[in-house]
Amino acid sequence: MTKAGTCQEALLGKIEDKTAVVGIVGLGYVGLPLAIHFCQAGFKVIGFDLDEEKINMLRAGQSYIRHVPAEPIAVLTAGGQIQPTVDFSQLSKADCVLICVPTPLTEKLEPDLSYLISTTKTVQQYLRAGQLVVLESTTYPGTTDEMLLPMLTAGGLEAGRDFFLAFSPEREDPGNKQFGAGNTPKVVGGITPDCLETACALYNAVTTTVPVSSTRAAELTKLLENTYRSVNIALVNEIKILAHKMGIDLFEVIDAAATKPFGYTPFYPGPGLGGHCIPIDPFYLAWKAKEYDFSARFIHLAGEINVAMPYYVVEKTAGALNQHRKSINGSRILILGIAYKKDIDDDRESPGYAIMDMLMQKGAAVCYNDPWIPVLKPTRKYDFKLKSETLSPEFLAKLDAVIIVTDHSDYDIAQIVKHAKIVVDTRNATAGITAGKEKIVMA
Ligand SMILES: NC(=O)c1ccc[n+]([C@@H]2O[C@H](COP(=O)([O-])OP(=O)(O)OC[C@H]3O[C@@H](n4cnc5c(N)ncnc54)[C@H](O)[C@@H]3O)[C@@H](O)[C@H]2O)c1
């Protein structure tokens, strides 16, 4: 029950009649689609990012994410419903502040909360009574109540009375055409019951919500989802290696198993994990577990297996070249697809990079093609300085091997197999190809 005349009552009223201004901090793969979604639901959005290039592109009505179309951005920025800015003093104008900044790992696989800490400091600087602050970035249980809460209350405002603090994990699946922000339920945990109620009111205006008892429960929900994926992918990756030794097609087996109407969810093997979530998030949990004198063994084992997959791909490539009396050293090898999954332009933590690096270290001349990623920008670990090659029949014929790392829908796999000498397939992209089958090696 809200008390008449309180900050909460005022804020709930604004949310209900959609006059609440939503501030979104961090306009990346998560924040940008979220900003568009809130705008389309009728809210005015102020979008904050440190990256001026992104802000300038949004102001010009352009998108910097391939699967996020420019059209709604152009309409919404021209109409003033979304206001992109690098001016963080505008945070005081936002009634609800949603934080979507990166939460990567350090080199030692420990949580790197530097983005979150600096964002929280900025939010605290402009925090005023009557605001809702929600953390959406993926993180370990305890971040919201142990870290954000003391920082945000340092100026004297009380959470649950003066302002409202919650955690609601982002479940965006980039490029997923079936499920987006409008039909994916939001799990929400609040610091107090009023914080939970206020955050649920906001998200209920744009989707359905799943309230849980605490911010920690909401934080662990996200990590459970992604750890479940990491462990199951590791399981099929391990069974893939065994199936290869046994001469069994694991993809056929997975499809057969998936006909069971209960108790089985298909996961597919691949060249290793990529993206900003699955390779990273479980380590947030494993790190926090140490505080409880607990070793998260499944997480470590899954990490070990998944990290080993690029080595397996290189080993299979070496074996395939050997059949042709060739070595990796001196071979021309094409990486087909560098995005971490099909039909998106996100190459973060792509296993393709680890494969490229290993091949180069062994003396191969490595090139790549990815219609979604025309040039390779430097990453934290690599700087390849390569441009995507054009896949002409002549070019393919000059290569010693092609490794399918990402099976983008645009690829004409039959043509690639036709012109290449060896095709190492990590994705079952060559399923159904009969002509040139002898050139295909599964990895
Ligand atoms: N990408 C996904 O599929 C996905 C899905 C679910 C959850 N998440 C989580 O969401 C969070 C954001 O991920 P993302 O993929 O959108 O990252 P991203 O790198 O695409 O975007 C983050 C944005 O935040 C900006 N930024 C960094 N520091 C900032 C600061 N102090 N103030 C304002 N802006 C700042 C960056 O310039 C960037 O534009 C992470 O915690 C991630 O784990 C990501």
The ligand as a Gaussian input file, in Angstrom:
#p B3LYP/6-31G(d) Opt

LIG

0 1
 N       24.741000      -8.165000     -25.176000
 C       23.873000      -9.013000     -24.671000
 O       23.371000      -9.872000     -25.373000
 C       23.458000      -8.967000     -23.205000
 C       22.341000      -9.693000     -22.817000
 C       21.930000      -9.658000     -21.508000
 C       22.664000      -8.909000     -20.580000
 N       23.765000      -8.237000     -20.963000
 C       24.467000      -7.439000     -19.965000
 O       24.109000      -6.072000     -20.156000
 C       25.218000      -5.225000     -19.822000
 C       25.554000      -4.344000     -21.017000
 O       25.952000      -5.179000     -22.088000
 P       25.987000      -4.671000     -23.593000
 O       26.150000      -5.897000     -24.412000
 O       24.856000      -3.763000     -23.880000
 O       27.352000      -3.839000     -23.568000
 P       27.856000      -2.801000     -24.691000
 O       29.338000      -2.741000     -24.543000
 O       27.253000      -3.134000     -26.011000
 O       27.227000      -1.424000     -24.239000
 C       27.578000      -0.756000     -23.089000
 C       27.538000       0.740000     -23.373000
 O       27.812000       1.409000     -22.139000
 C       28.622000       2.535000     -22.443000
 N       29.284000       2.925000     -21.205000
 C       30.355000       2.393000     -20.605000
 N       30.616000       3.031000     -19.460000
 C       29.678000       3.976000     -19.337000
 C       29.417000       4.979000     -18.351000
 N       30.164000       5.099000     -17.269000
 N       28.363000       5.792000     -18.569000
 C       27.598000       5.668000     -19.680000
 N       27.798000       4.756000     -20.631000
 C       28.826000       3.930000     -20.453000
 C       29.527000       2.066000     -23.554000
 O       30.042000       3.144000     -24.288000
 C       28.568000       1.205000     -24.372000
 O       27.930000       1.953000     -25.382000
 C       26.341000      -6.169000     -19.390000
 O       26.285000      -6.330000     -18.000000
 C       25.971000      -7.471000     -20.061000
 O       26.514000      -8.580000     -19.377000
 C       24.167000      -8.222000     -22.271000

